[in-house]
Amino acid sequence: MFEIDFIEIIGFIAAILTTSAFVPQVYKTWKTKDVEGISLTMFLVMFTGVLLWLVYGILINSLSMVIANVITSILILTLIVFRIKYYKKK
């Protein structure tokens, strides 16, 4: 089903780096509940793009793309939920 080769190893390294970039933002938002700097539109567009990358990864049988985009979509969805839940209109 999925084949792990040198190219997939590069994909896993890239996936770890790009996916982990969202972790500090999720953690900070969870701790502070401050969502003023979070653009809902940007994260909705990003979430859609990540879901399409996930579909693409499934279609080309790329385990690194599938894992990275599942985790990234969960992190982005978490930020979207925080943004909706904690946003206070002025």
N, C-alpha and C positions, 0 to 999 in steps of 0.2 A: 504494500500500500504506500507507505512513505519510505523514501530512501534517504539515508544519511550519508552525505559525501562531503568533500571539502567545501563545495559551494554552500551546502546547508549549514556547515559550521560557521562560515562567514555570516550567513543569515541569522543564526542563533546569536552571534556576538552583536550584530546590529540590532536584533530584536531586544536583547537584554538592555542595551544602552538606550534605545529610543523609548521603550516601554517604561523603564525605570525612571525616566525623566518626569513622568506624571505623578510618581509616588509622593515627592515632597509637597506638591500642590494639594493633593488629596489630603495628606496628613495635616498640613497647615489649615486648610479650610475646615476640616473636621474638628480640630482643636479650637480654632478661633471663631468659627461660624461667620467669618467675614467673607462675603461674596461680592463685595462692591467692585473688585477688579476682574471679575469673571464675566466674560461676554457669553451670554446664552446663545446668541446666533452663531458665534464662532465655534462653540463646542457642539452645537447641533450639526453644523456642517462637517466638523472634524469627525464626529461620531458616524455620520453617514459615509464619509470617506473610508474610515476604518472598517466598517461593515463590508464595504465593497472590496477592500483589500483582503478581508477574511474570505469572502466568496472566491476571489481570485486565487488565494492560497490553497483553498480546497480544490478548485478546478485544476490547478497545476501540481497538486500533491506535494506542497511544500509545508512540511511540519513546522519549520521555524516561523513561517508567515501565519500559519493557523494559530499556533500558541501565542505568538506576539499580539496578534490582532484580537484574539479572545480576551486576553488580559488587558490590553489597551482599551478595548470597548467597555469592559467592566469599570476601569478607572475613570474613563470619560463619562460614562453613564452616572457614576457616583457623583462626579462634579456637577453634572446637570441636575441631579436630584437635590444636591446641596444648594445649588443656585436657586432653584425653585422654592425649596423649603425655607431657606434663611433670608431670601431677598426681602428687604423692607422698602417700600416706595416712600419717597419723601414728599 
